[in-house]
């Protein structure tokens, strides 16, 4: 059975803060490279947003162990309505195998922006 077409929404990274720093490109790179391949999955989640004409931000905190792997995802925050949307986005983050962080065990705050293309 063919999958449903992806919603007309652009997903972009709008923020990444590494707790305790440094917050330079080299330190952020493993997190960014781990999340970006999943933008299509985040787009698919947008189909379950309450109002697909209204975009917004979605942020989470990620605790990534020194060896990398699946992060502990906490504190999801968004103005985009829909519990199914929220659960879907957290579910995508829950499945990402993160690269080994540059500075060992890392707490990162990561934010996405969803921009509908109407």
N, C-alpha and C positions, 0 to 999 in steps of 0.2 A: 504494500500500500504506500503511495507517495506521501511524503511528509507535507505538512501545511506550509504555505509560503511564509517566510519571515516577515514580521511587521515592518512597516516603513518607518524605521527609527534608526538613528545613528547612535552608536555607543562610543564614548571616548573617556579616556582617563583624565580626570581633572585635578587629581591630587594624590600624593603619596608622601607620607611623613614616617620616617624611621625613628621610633622611640629611642632616645638616648644618642641619636645621630651616629656618624655624620649623615647629613642629608644631601650627599653629592651623587652625581650620576653613576659612579662605580658601585656605590652601596645600594642604590635603588634598582640597578639593572636586573638582578636576578628576580626580583618581585615583578617588575614590569614585563619581563620576558616570559614569566610563568603565567600571568593573567591574560595578556593580549591574545593568545590563541583561542581564548574562550569567549571573545566578544560576540560571535555568532550565537552561542548558547544564551548569553545575556539578552541579545536581541529577541530570541525566541520567547524568553520570559515575559517580555513586554506585551505579548498577546494577552496576558492575563491581568494587565493593569486595569484599574477601574475606568480610567479615561485615556484612551490611546491617543487623544489629540493634545494631551497635556504631558509635557516632559518633566524632568527634574533630576535631582542627584540621588545617588544611593551610596552610602558609605558603610564600611565594616572595619573592625579591628581584627588583625590577623596575628596570631602567635605562631611563628615559624621556628621549628626546632633547628639546632645547629647543623644537622645532617640534611635539612630540607624535608620534603615530603608533604603530606596533607597538614594544613594549618588548623589550629583551633580558631574558629570564626565566632566573634562575639560582637555585641553592640551594633546590630544592623540599624541603620537610620535612613529615613527617606520621607519625602513629602508625597511620593507617588502612591496612590491608593491601591489597595487590593492585597489581601493576605496571601492569595495564591502567587501574586507577583513577588512579594517579599520572600516567601518560602522558596520560590524557584531560584531567585538570585542567590540567596544564602546556600541553596543546594548546589549551585554551580561552584561557588567558592569552596564548599565542603569537599569537592571532588578534585580540585586542582592539586597536582603534584608539584610543589614549589621547588625551585632550584635551591641549592645550598646557599644560604645567605653569606655575604662577604664577612660580616662581623660576628659570626656565631648566632646563637639563639636571638631571634629578632621579633620585636613587637612593631607592627606596621599599621598605620591607619591609611586605608585605600578608598578612594572615591571615584565613582563612575558618573557620567552625565548621559542621560537619555534625551535625545533631541528628535521629536517626531518630524517626519518629512511629509507634510500634508500637501 
